[in-house]
Amino acid sequence: MKKLVAYITTGFPSLEFTVDAALALSEAGVDTLELGMPFSDPVADGPVIEKANLKALQNGFKLQHLFEASAQIAPHIDTLWMGYFNPFYHKGMESFIAEAQKVGVNGFIIPDLPFEEAKPYQKSIKEAGLSLIDFIAPTDTEERIKQIVTDAQKFIYLVAYAGITGSGKSEDLQPIITNIKKYSQTPVYVGFGVDTHTAKEKAVGVDGVIVGSAFVKVLLDESLNSTQKINKISAIVKEIKEKINE
């Protein structure tokens, strides 16, 4: 059974909604939840997630809100914090590790922290029983893939194309998937541009998919009330899970 990782932006449109949506996603079949930490310059994300980030910050999002929401969410679904390195650096990685252990969050996804620069933090994260998710891009050489994936934990995040989330580009990932699996038994999940239309194609040869913009688009739709938004993202989960496991 292939897995589905879902991303939502913490605190958008509200912290209460984040908790309700997370629990609904779990019930609908999401296997792992990425709780996004709103940031003013989300360099790997496209305009959809960037807009949600900015709106959450305008609504007064603070890191404490992430911790509060996670305490209500993490007992019910495997949860990771997805954020850019700036907050981790300023608050301190040890502080984030302690908070994650306290509320039951299982690890971190930090897209702008390169493999080499992550090394000083990997030991303390691993010793705490947490995971730091490694990224592989289509531009990586076989030698670099081997270096990155040898000790990869939880799952390997395969970026579907060079670019930003949500832009829907397409590349032949099979050669890079073959190279990853040559050096690691860790599950490979593909992200960037995955939605109900592309999920079946993107899931070929991998162990799961990562979906963000498709959910956040619904959260940004001001024509829907909270109940309608939750119903719609739950329906998207069910459709994607069905398609990737056909």
ROKOLSE-522023 format. One record per residue (C-alpha): chain; x, y, z; residue number from 0. Coordinates in pm, 1 decimal. Example, Ala and Ser with C-alpha at 12.3 -4.5 7.8 and 13.67 -1.06 7.14 Angstrom:
2
cadena | x | y | z | num
A | 1230.0 | -450.0 | 780.0 | 0
A | 1367.0 | -106.0 | 714.0 | 1
//
This chain:
246
cadena | x | y | z | num
A | 0.0 | 0.0 | 0.0 | 0
A | 156.3 | 327.3 | -112.9 | 1
A | 157.5 | 613.2 | 135.8 | 2
A | 27.8 | 969.2 | 124.5 | 3
A | 198.8 | 1259.4 | 299.4 | 4
A | -12.5 | 1576.0 | 321.5 | 5
A | 111.2 | 1930.1 | 381.9 | 6
A | -97.1 | 2208.0 | 537.4 | 7
A | 10.8 | 2552.2 | 658.5 | 8
A | -16.9 | 2585.7 | 1036.6 | 9
A | -242.6 | 2867.6 | 1149.5 | 10
A | -419.0 | 2919.2 | 817.2 | 11
A | -693.6 | 3013.9 | 808.5 | 12
A | -683.6 | 2966.2 | 1188.6 | 13
A | -512.5 | 2747.5 | 1445.4 | 14
A | -840.1 | 2577.9 | 1535.7 | 15
A | -899.3 | 2497.3 | 1169.3 | 16
A | -547.5 | 2350.7 | 1139.9 | 17
A | -624.9 | 2101.6 | 1416.1 | 18
A | -964.6 | 2009.8 | 1270.2 | 19
A | -821.2 | 1971.1 | 920.1 | 20
A | -529.0 | 1758.9 | 1040.3 | 21
A | -756.7 | 1517.1 | 1223.2 | 22
A | -989.6 | 1498.0 | 922.0 | 23
A | -696.8 | 1424.7 | 690.6 | 24
A | -592.1 | 1143.0 | 921.9 | 25
A | -940.8 | 994.3 | 917.3 | 26
A | -953.7 | 1022.7 | 536.5 | 27
A | -636.0 | 815.0 | 496.2 | 28
A | -331.7 | 1044.1 | 518.2 | 29
A | -36.6 | 847.3 | 655.6 | 30
A | 196.0 | 1134.5 | 752.0 | 31
A | 118.9 | 1501.8 | 804.8 | 32
A | 358.7 | 1784.6 | 722.1 | 33
A | 270.8 | 2077.1 | 946.6 | 34
A | 412.6 | 2377.8 | 766.1 | 35
A | 580.0 | 2652.1 | 969.0 | 36
A | 477.4 | 2983.0 | 807.2 | 37
A | 779.3 | 3176.5 | 682.5 | 38
A | 811.1 | 3505.3 | 494.1 | 39
A | 1038.5 | 3366.4 | 220.6 | 40
A | 944.5 | 3002.6 | 147.0 | 41
A | 1193.2 | 2959.8 | -136.0 | 42
A | 1095.5 | 2604.7 | -239.8 | 43
A | 723.7 | 2677.5 | -248.1 | 44
A | 510.6 | 2816.0 | -526.4 | 45
A | 257.6 | 3101.4 | -507.9 | 46
A | -19.4 | 2892.3 | -349.9 | 47
A | 171.5 | 2787.4 | -38.0 | 48
A | 354.0 | 3121.4 | -27.3 | 49
A | 18.5 | 3300.6 | -8.5 | 50
A | -99.8 | 3077.7 | 277.3 | 51
A | 230.6 | 3138.7 | 459.9 | 52
A | 191.9 | 3513.8 | 435.7 | 53
A | -172.7 | 3507.7 | 543.7 | 54
A | -85.9 | 3295.1 | 848.3 | 55
A | 187.6 | 3541.9 | 944.5 | 56
A | -51.1 | 3833.7 | 895.4 | 57
A | -293.1 | 3652.3 | 1127.6 | 58
A | -24.1 | 3661.4 | 1397.2 | 59
A | 131.2 | 3314.0 | 1372.8 | 60
A | 403.8 | 3243.9 | 1631.5 | 61
A | 612.6 | 2929.8 | 1680.6 | 62
A | 425.6 | 2865.6 | 2004.2 | 63
A | 111.8 | 2817.2 | 1794.6 | 64
A | 287.6 | 2535.8 | 1604.1 | 65
A | 370.3 | 2362.3 | 1931.1 | 66
A | 16.6 | 2405.7 | 2065.5 | 67
A | -146.3 | 2267.4 | 1750.9 | 68
A | 101.0 | 1979.0 | 1731.9 | 69
A | 16.2 | 1870.4 | 2085.5 | 70
A | -342.1 | 1813.9 | 1968.6 | 71
A | -250.5 | 1657.1 | 1634.7 | 72
A | 58.8 | 1439.2 | 1683.5 | 73
A | -108.0 | 1180.7 | 1912.8 | 74
A | -344.9 | 1097.2 | 1625.6 | 75
A | -124.1 | 1101.8 | 1313.4 | 76
A | 245.0 | 1066.6 | 1229.4 | 77
A | 352.0 | 1432.5 | 1222.1 | 78
A | 656.2 | 1615.8 | 1085.0 | 79
A | 738.3 | 1985.2 | 1104.2 | 80
A | 816.8 | 2133.9 | 763.9 | 81
A | 996.1 | 2465.8 | 775.4 | 82
A | 1285.4 | 2671.8 | 651.6 | 83
A | 1612.0 | 2676.5 | 841.0 | 84
A | 1593.7 | 3034.4 | 970.9 | 85
A | 1355.2 | 2957.4 | 1263.8 | 86
A | 1551.3 | 2640.7 | 1352.6 | 87
A | 1872.9 | 2842.1 | 1357.3 | 88
A | 1739.6 | 3129.6 | 1566.5 | 89
A | 1551.2 | 2921.6 | 1821.5 | 90
A | 1814.8 | 2647.9 | 1822.3 | 91
A | 1786.6 | 2292.8 | 1692.9 | 92
A | 1807.9 | 2150.4 | 2045.7 | 93
A | 1503.5 | 2356.3 | 2141.9 | 94
A | 1306.7 | 2222.3 | 1843.4 | 95
A | 1412.8 | 1867.7 | 1928.6 | 96
A | 1290.9 | 1910.9 | 2286.8 | 97
A | 958.4 | 2058.0 | 2173.4 | 98
A | 908.7 | 1778.4 | 1919.0 | 99
A | 971.2 | 1512.5 | 2183.8 | 100
A | 734.8 | 1689.8 | 2421.7 | 101
A | 436.9 | 1692.3 | 2182.8 | 102
A | 510.7 | 1369.5 | 1992.0 | 103
A | 626.2 | 1508.3 | 1657.7 | 104
A | 852.7 | 1260.6 | 1476.9 | 105
A | 1091.4 | 1475.0 | 1275.9 | 106
A | 1168.8 | 1765.5 | 1049.3 | 107
A | 1163.6 | 1856.5 | 680.2 | 108
A | 1393.0 | 2154.1 | 609.4 | 109
A | 1414.7 | 2210.0 | 232.7 | 110
A | 1678.4 | 2484.9 | 240.4 | 111
A | 1921.7 | 2290.8 | 463.3 | 112
A | 2161.9 | 2106.6 | 226.8 | 113
A | 2283.8 | 1758.2 | 316.1 | 114
A | 2633.8 | 1878.8 | 401.3 | 115
A | 2510.3 | 2158.9 | 627.2 | 116
A | 2267.5 | 1924.3 | 803.4 | 117
A | 2545.4 | 1696.4 | 928.3 | 118
A | 2610.6 | 1886.6 | 1255.1 | 119
A | 2246.8 | 1831.3 | 1354.5 | 120
A | 2189.1 | 1476.0 | 1235.7 | 121
A | 2339.1 | 1301.7 | 1538.7 | 122
A | 2133.6 | 1486.7 | 1799.7 | 123
A | 1815.8 | 1448.3 | 1593.9 | 124
A | 1870.9 | 1074.9 | 1550.5 | 125
A | 1963.9 | 1023.6 | 1917.2 | 126
A | 1635.3 | 1190.2 | 2012.0 | 127
A | 1446.2 | 928.6 | 1811.7 | 128
A | 1351.6 | 1180.2 | 1542.9 | 129
A | 1412.3 | 1193.1 | 1167.3 | 130
A | 1553.3 | 1462.3 | 940.0 | 131
A | 1416.6 | 1395.2 | 594.1 | 132
A | 1669.5 | 1389.6 | 308.9 | 133
A | 1596.7 | 1537.6 | -33.1 | 134
A | 1700.0 | 1402.2 | -372.2 | 135
A | 1662.5 | 1617.9 | -685.2 | 136
A | 1658.9 | 1511.0 | -1052.6 | 137
A | 1985.9 | 1701.8 | -1095.5 | 138
A | 2175.1 | 1489.1 | -838.7 | 139
A | 2447.0 | 1257.3 | -968.1 | 140
A | 2457.0 | 888.3 | -877.6 | 141
A | 2757.0 | 954.7 | -654.7 | 142
A | 2571.0 | 1224.7 | -462.5 | 143
A | 2257.3 | 1009.2 | -437.0 | 144
A | 2463.5 | 732.1 | -277.2 | 145
A | 2611.6 | 980.3 | -29.8 | 146
A | 2272.4 | 1122.9 | 70.8 | 147
A | 2056.2 | 810.2 | 91.4 | 148
A | 2292.2 | 566.4 | 262.1 | 149
A | 2170.5 | 664.9 | 609.7 | 150
A | 1834.8 | 816.1 | 512.4 | 151
A | 1565.3 | 791.3 | 777.5 | 152
A | 1187.3 | 744.0 | 758.1 | 153
A | 1155.0 | 828.7 | 387.4 | 154
A | 1349.1 | 994.3 | 107.2 | 155
A | 1186.5 | 1304.6 | -41.3 | 156
A | 1229.0 | 1283.6 | -418.5 | 157
A | 1170.2 | 1622.7 | -577.7 | 158
A | 976.4 | 1560.4 | -899.1 | 159
A | 1140.3 | 1841.8 | -1093.1 | 160
A | 1381.7 | 2131.6 | -1053.7 | 161
A | 1166.3 | 2427.5 | -951.1 | 162
A | 902.5 | 2523.5 | -695.4 | 163
A | 604.8 | 2334.9 | -555.8 | 164
A | 278.0 | 2335.8 | -743.2 | 165
A | 409.4 | 2424.3 | -1089.7 | 166
A | 315.8 | 2084.1 | -1231.4 | 167
A | 622.6 | 2012.8 | -1442.7 | 168
A | 703.5 | 1657.7 | -1547.3 | 169
A | 1031.7 | 1467.1 | -1569.2 | 170
A | 1121.3 | 1101.2 | -1616.3 | 171
A | 1209.0 | 996.5 | -1261.7 | 172
A | 1266.5 | 626.4 | -1322.8 | 173
A | 1647.9 | 645.3 | -1368.8 | 174
A | 1689.9 | 841.7 | -1046.3 | 175
A | 1451.7 | 608.8 | -859.3 | 176
A | 1663.2 | 314.3 | -975.5 | 177
A | 1976.3 | 485.0 | -844.0 | 178
A | 1815.9 | 561.6 | -506.2 | 179
A | 1697.2 | 204.0 | -459.5 | 180
A | 2041.5 | 75.7 | -552.4 | 181
A | 2183.1 | 231.5 | -235.9 | 182
A | 1894.4 | 242.6 | 12.5 | 183
A | 1600.8 | 39.1 | 139.4 | 184
A | 1439.0 | 353.5 | 281.3 | 185
A | 1098.5 | 427.7 | 122.3 | 186
A | 1099.1 | 687.5 | -156.8 | 187
A | 816.6 | 942.1 | -172.2 | 188
A | 778.6 | 1185.0 | -461.3 | 189
A | 666.2 | 1544.6 | -408.4 | 190
A | 616.8 | 1866.7 | -610.9 | 191
A | 327.1 | 1885.7 | -855.6 | 192
A | 131.8 | 1590.7 | -717.1 | 193
A | -248.3 | 1624.6 | -728.3 | 194
A | -552.0 | 1419.1 | -826.5 | 195
A | -457.4 | 1447.2 | -1195.8 | 196
A | -89.4 | 1352.8 | -1165.8 | 197
A | -78.4 | 1122.4 | -861.4 | 198
A | -106.9 | 790.3 | -1046.7 | 199
A | 173.3 | 880.8 | -1290.4 | 200
A | 399.0 | 1029.7 | -1020.8 | 201
A | 358.9 | 723.8 | -795.8 | 202
A | 510.2 | 482.1 | -1048.2 | 203
A | 815.3 | 313.2 | -897.1 | 204
A | 798.3 | 492.3 | -561.1 | 205
A | 651.3 | 408.6 | -221.0 | 206
A | 435.7 | 715.2 | -171.2 | 207
A | 351.5 | 1071.3 | -272.5 | 208
A | 367.7 | 1409.2 | -99.5 | 209
A | 85.5 | 1655.1 | -166.6 | 210
A | 74.7 | 2018.8 | -58.7 | 211
A | -52.5 | 2279.2 | -304.4 | 212
A | -360.8 | 2073.7 | -394.2 | 213
A | -476.6 | 2095.3 | -31.6 | 214
A | -370.0 | 2455.2 | 30.9 | 215
A | -562.1 | 2573.0 | -279.3 | 216
A | -878.4 | 2451.6 | -107.7 | 217
A | -786.9 | 2628.9 | 216.7 | 218
A | -740.0 | 2953.3 | 20.6 | 219
A | -1083.6 | 2926.5 | -144.4 | 220
A | -1286.9 | 3195.9 | 30.1 | 221
A | -1608.8 | 3074.9 | -133.5 | 222
A | -1602.4 | 2769.1 | 96.5 | 223
A | -1676.4 | 2759.1 | 468.0 | 224
A | -1462.3 | 2554.7 | 706.7 | 225
A | -1678.8 | 2243.1 | 685.9 | 226
A | -1679.3 | 2252.5 | 307.0 | 227
A | -1300.4 | 2293.7 | 299.0 | 228
A | -1251.0 | 1992.7 | 525.6 | 229
A | -1492.3 | 1783.8 | 321.2 | 230
A | -1313.5 | 1878.3 | -0.4 | 231
A | -959.5 | 1802.2 | 120.4 | 232
A | -1084.3 | 1472.7 | 264.4 | 233
A | -1227.2 | 1382.6 | -76.7 | 234
A | -893.2 | 1468.7 | -240.2 | 235
A | -715.3 | 1234.1 | 2.5 | 236
A | -944.8 | 946.0 | -81.1 | 237
A | -911.1 | 1002.7 | -456.1 | 238
A | -531.1 | 1022.7 | -444.4 | 239
A | -497.8 | 716.6 | -218.9 | 240
A | -717.4 | 522.3 | -458.9 | 241
A | -521.4 | 633.5 | -767.4 | 242
A | -174.2 | 562.9 | -630.3 | 243
A | -280.7 | 216.3 | -520.2 | 244
A | -461.7 | 105.6 | -836.9 | 245
//
